[in-house]
Amino acid sequence: MLKIGDIEMKNPVVLAPMAGVCNSAFRLTVKEFGAGLVCAEMVSDKGIVLQNARTMNMLYIDEREKPLSLQIFGGEKKSLVEAAQFVDKNTTADIIDINMGCPVPKITKCDAGAKWLLDPNKIYEMVSAVVDVVEKPVTVKMRIGWDEEHVFAIENAQAVERAGGKAVSMHGRTRVQMYEGQANWDIIREVKKAINIPLIGNGDVESPQDAERMLKETGVDGVMIGRAALGNPWMIYRTVKYLETGQLMDEPSVREKMDVCVLHMDRLIALKNENVAVREMRKHASWYLKGVKGNGNARKGINECETREDVVRLLYGLVDEIEAKEMNIQMV
């Protein structure tokens, strides 16, 4: 069983900390589909230190989400340590995660995110400084390297372990790859052999079978699912069930998908207010609609929705249309 410090998960399936996505509304919805651990989207260390209002709102945790990992990012030791201390003392997060994987230029230009991958010594220094001042277990989310010439995956993971980190999550791509190309599971397997703390594998897990294959081929302690869960928390549920029983559960009906989409939206409205939530739900609704036959007009129309009522009308209009067609086919 996946265990980080003294935090034990019910299963090894982990929701990845996706920026702009993993707020409390999304995390709770995924948690209810069975995730062993959910991770919050990355939060700026300086935003925490300066008590920025928007940043403070990002620290909100619903107790039903737990166990939860809260991720911070930054490039300077002083602010990272101060932010970690705040999270440790002022939130109910179970785990403090440090981002060393974000490939976005505005993050790496601040010596944060994936920029750390170029210097194992900095990783040791920064992680040990955080570990020394907090009580919660500290983990790191990283990529295998900066580019093909700078793949220090083993050295970087070992630096985390030496510094007192309790686990590493590793995405099998370099920073230069971004989200393109293939994730390198061979390197993840070599990292697992080189460290004694838990390793969570990430990258190209698009089905329950992929999750099982990653666990078997690399020996990782947990499997992290990111983009495959967007608009599809059933990916989490089906993966947990497949790993437990070997059975592949059915895909949800269109009505079931839209029911959960609306539940997700209502939680987002409670979190942020209707105007903000509906605009943010446009991308989520588009993901929930992915793969639904005849979704073209709905996916276009969702970007014009301004109210909860607009979204509900559009989504269930599509459901009614699909169910009517299915009924006509059965009657013929």
BELJOCOR-V219252 format. One record per residue. N is the residue number from 0. RES is the residue in one letter. PSI is psi in radians with two decimals (none if undefined). OMEGA is omega in radians with two decimals (NA if undefined). Layout:
<<N/RES/PSI/OMEGA> <N/RES/PSI/OMEGA>>
This chain:
<<0/M/2.50/3.14> <1/L/2.19/3.12> <2/K/2.21/-3.14> <3/I/1.96/-3.00> <4/G/-2.20/3.08> <5/D/0.25/3.14> <6/I/2.02/-3.11> <7/E/2.27/-3.14> <8/M/2.69/3.11> <9/K/-0.42/3.12> <10/N/2.97/-3.05> <11/P/0.26/-3.08> <12/V/2.15/-3.01> <13/V/2.33/3.03> <14/L/2.21/-3.12> <15/A/2.64/3.12> <16/P/1.52/-3.08> <17/M/2.18/-3.11> <18/A/2.39/3.12> <19/G/0.09/-3.08> <20/V/-0.85/-2.95> <21/C/1.03/2.97> <22/N/3.11/-3.04> <23/S/-0.64/-3.12> <24/A/-0.78/3.13> <25/F/-0.78/-3.10> <26/R/-0.78/-3.12> <27/L/-0.69/3.13> <28/T/-0.78/3.12> <29/V/-0.67/3.13> <30/K/-0.70/-3.13> <31/E/-0.26/3.05> <32/F/0.10/2.92> <33/G/0.09/-3.12> <34/A/2.37/3.11> <35/G/-0.60/3.13> <36/L/2.39/3.03> <37/V/2.52/-3.11> <38/C/2.34/3.14> <39/A/2.69/3.09> <40/E/2.68/-3.05> <41/M/2.49/-3.11> <42/V/2.38/-3.12> <43/S/2.30/3.09> <44/D/-0.72/-3.13> <45/K/-0.61/3.07> <46/G/-0.67/3.10> <47/I/-0.82/-3.11> <48/V/-0.69/-3.13> <49/L/0.00/3.12> <50/Q/0.69/3.08> <51/N/2.30/-3.02> <52/A/-0.81/-3.13> <53/R/-0.71/3.12> <54/T/-0.76/3.14> <55/M/-0.67/3.10> <56/N/-0.54/-3.14> <57/M/-0.23/-3.14> <58/L/-0.01/-3.11> <59/Y/2.34/3.12> <60/I/2.26/2.99> <61/D/2.26/-3.05> <62/E/-0.38/3.13> <63/R/-0.21/-3.13> <64/E/-0.37/-2.95> <65/K/2.60/0.05> <66/P/2.52/-3.06> <67/L/2.45/3.05> <68/S/2.23/-3.13> <69/L/2.16/-3.02> <70/Q/2.34/3.06> <71/I/2.73/3.06> <72/F/2.69/3.11> <73/G/2.90/-3.11> <74/G/-0.08/-3.12> <75/E/2.36/-3.04> <76/K/-0.79/-3.04> <77/K/-0.88/-3.09> <78/S/-0.60/3.12> <79/L/-0.75/3.13> <80/V/-0.79/3.14> <81/E/-0.72/3.13> <82/A/-0.73/3.13> <83/A/-0.71/3.11> <84/Q/-0.70/3.13> <85/F/-0.82/3.14> <86/V/-0.70/-3.11> <87/D/-0.74/-3.02> <88/K/-0.38/-2.96> <89/N/0.11/3.06> <90/T/2.88/3.11> <91/T/0.30/3.06> <92/A/2.55/-3.14> <93/D/-0.50/-3.03> <94/I/2.49/3.03> <95/I/2.08/-3.13> <96/D/2.48/3.10> <97/I/2.24/-3.11> <98/N/2.11/3.02> <99/M/0.44/-3.06> <100/G/-0.31/-3.06> <101/C/2.16/-3.07> <102/P/-0.05/-3.01> <103/V/2.30/-3.07> <104/P/-0.68/-3.10> <105/K/-0.38/3.08> <106/I/-0.82/-3.09> <107/T/-0.49/3.10> <108/K/-0.38/3.10> <109/C/0.29/-3.10> <110/D/0.45/-3.14> <111/A/-3.12/3.10> <112/G/-2.32/-3.04> <113/A/-0.25/3.13> <114/K/-0.52/3.14> <115/W/-0.43/-3.02> <116/L/-0.27/-3.11> <117/L/-0.12/-3.01> <118/D/1.60/3.11> <119/P/-0.54/-3.14> <120/N/-0.68/3.09> <121/K/-0.68/3.11> <122/I/-0.83/3.12> <123/Y/-0.83/-3.09> <124/E/-0.83/-3.07> <125/M/-0.78/-3.11> <126/V/-0.76/-3.14> <127/S/-0.62/3.12> <128/A/-0.67/3.11> <129/V/-0.80/-3.12> <130/V/-0.66/-3.08> <131/D/-0.40/-3.00> <132/V/0.05/-3.14> <133/V/2.79/3.10> <134/E/-0.53/-3.13> <135/K/2.62/3.06> <136/P/2.47/-3.13> <137/V/2.32/3.11> <138/T/2.99/3.14> <139/V/2.38/3.01> <140/K/2.12/-3.08> <141/M/2.97/2.98> <142/R/3.01/-3.09> <143/I/-0.40/3.13> <144/G/3.13/-3.13> <145/W/-0.88/3.06> <146/D/-3.08/-3.07> <147/E/-0.46/-3.14> <148/E/-0.24/-3.09> <149/H/1.23/3.09> <150/V/1.64/-3.11> <151/F/0.66/-3.01> <152/A/-0.82/-3.11> <153/I/-0.86/-3.13> <154/E/-0.72/-3.11> <155/N/-0.74/3.13> <156/A/-0.69/3.10> <157/Q/-0.61/3.10> <158/A/-0.70/3.09> <159/V/-0.79/-3.12> <160/E/-0.81/3.13> <161/R/-0.57/-3.10> <162/A/-0.10/3.12> <163/G/0.11/3.07> <164/G/2.55/-3.03> <165/K/-0.20/3.10> <166/A/2.78/3.06> <167/V/2.37/2.94> <168/S/2.26/-3.06> <169/M/2.14/3.04> <170/H/2.28/-3.03> <171/G/0.40/3.07> <172/R/2.78/3.03> <173/T/2.96/3.09> <174/R/-0.70/-3.11> <175/V/-0.60/3.11> <176/Q/-0.42/-3.02> <177/M/-1.97/3.11> <178/Y/0.33/-3.12> <179/E/2.98/3.09> <180/G/-2.87/-3.06> <181/Q/2.46/3.06> <182/A/2.42/-3.09> <183/N/1.69/3.13> <184/W/-0.39/3.13> <185/D/-0.72/3.13> <186/I/-0.68/3.09> <187/I/-0.73/3.12> <188/R/-0.71/3.13> <189/E/-0.64/3.10> <190/V/-0.74/-3.14> <191/K/-0.67/3.14> <192/K/-0.42/-2.98> <193/A/-0.17/-3.11> <194/I/2.80/-3.12> <195/N/-0.21/3.07> <196/I/2.82/-3.13> <197/P/2.49/3.06> <198/L/2.26/3.10> <199/I/2.17/-3.10> <200/G/2.54/-3.07> <201/N/2.45/3.07> <202/G/2.10/3.10> <203/D/0.52/3.01> <204/V/1.66/-3.01> <205/E/-0.03/3.14> <206/S/2.84/3.06> <207/P/-0.63/3.13> <208/Q/-0.64/3.07> <209/D/-0.73/-3.13> <210/A/-0.79/3.12> <211/E/-0.73/-3.13> <212/R/-0.72/3.12> <213/M/-0.78/3.14> <214/L/-0.75/-3.09> <215/K/-0.73/-3.04> <216/E/-0.52/-3.07> <217/T/-0.36/-3.11> <218/G/0.18/-3.12> <219/V/2.77/-3.10> <220/D/-0.40/-3.14> <221/G/2.82/3.13> <222/V/2.24/-3.06> <223/M/2.28/-3.12> <224/I/2.23/-3.13> <225/G/-1.67/-3.01> <226/R/-0.50/-3.14> <227/A/-0.28/-3.14> <228/A/-0.07/-3.11> <229/L/2.08/-3.08> <230/G/0.21/-3.02> <231/N/1.09/3.11> <232/P/-0.24/3.05> <233/W/-0.43/3.05> <234/M/-0.71/3.11> <235/I/-0.88/-3.12> <236/Y/-0.83/-3.09> <237/R/-0.59/3.10> <238/T/-0.80/3.12> <239/V/-0.82/-3.12> <240/K/-0.69/-3.13> <241/Y/-0.72/3.12> <242/L/-0.56/-3.12> <243/E/-0.69/-2.96> <244/T/-0.29/-3.06> <245/G/0.01/-3.14> <246/Q/2.42/3.11> <247/L/1.93/-3.11> <248/M/2.70/-3.12> <249/D/2.65/2.99> <250/E/2.67/-3.13> <251/P/2.75/3.01> <252/S/2.90/3.11> <253/V/-0.70/3.13> <254/R/-0.73/3.10> <255/E/-0.71/3.13> <256/K/-0.76/-3.12> <257/M/-0.57/3.07> <258/D/-0.77/-3.12> <259/V/-0.62/3.08> <260/C/-0.76/-3.14> <261/V/-0.67/3.06> <262/L/-0.79/3.10> <263/H/-0.80/3.14> <264/M/-0.75/-3.12> <265/D/-0.63/3.08> <266/R/-0.64/3.12> <267/L/-0.65/3.08> <268/I/-0.76/3.12> <269/A/-0.51/-3.10> <270/L/-0.66/-2.94> <271/K/-0.24/-3.03> <272/N/2.74/-2.96> <273/E/-0.78/-3.07> <274/N/-0.87/3.14> <275/V/-0.77/-3.07> <276/A/-0.75/-3.11> <277/V/-0.70/3.10> <278/R/-0.70/3.13> <279/E/-0.55/-3.12> <280/M/-0.23/-3.14> <281/R/-0.80/-3.14> <282/K/-0.69/3.14> <283/H/-0.78/-3.14> <284/A/-0.67/3.10> <285/S/-0.66/3.08> <286/W/-0.72/3.11> <287/Y/-0.53/-3.12> <288/L/-0.25/-3.09> <289/K/2.30/3.11> <290/G/-0.13/3.11> <291/V/2.18/-3.12> <292/K/2.39/3.10> <293/G/0.49/-3.05> <294/N/-0.02/-3.01> <295/G/-0.91/-3.12> <296/N/-0.66/-3.13> <297/A/-0.72/-3.13> <298/R/-0.57/3.04> <299/K/-0.78/-3.07> <300/G/-0.48/-3.08> <301/I/-0.49/-3.12> <302/N/-0.12/3.10> <303/E/-0.08/-3.13> <304/C/2.33/-3.13> <305/E/-0.37/-3.07> <306/T/2.87/3.07> <307/R/-0.75/-3.12> <308/E/-0.68/3.11> <309/D/-0.79/-3.11> <310/V/-0.84/-3.12> <311/V/-0.78/-3.13> <312/R/-0.75/-3.11> <313/L/-0.82/-3.08> <314/L/-0.83/-3.09> <315/Y/-0.35/3.00> <316/G/-0.73/3.09> <317/L/-0.74/3.12> <318/V/-0.85/-3.13> <319/D/-0.70/-3.14> <320/E/-0.78/-3.13> <321/I/-0.76/-3.12> <322/E/-0.61/3.10> <323/A/-0.73/3.11> <324/K/-0.75/3.14> <325/E/-0.68/3.13> <326/M/-0.72/3.12> <327/N/-0.67/3.11> <328/I/-0.73/3.14> <329/Q/-0.53/-3.10> <330/M/-0.36/-3.12> <331/V/none/NA>>
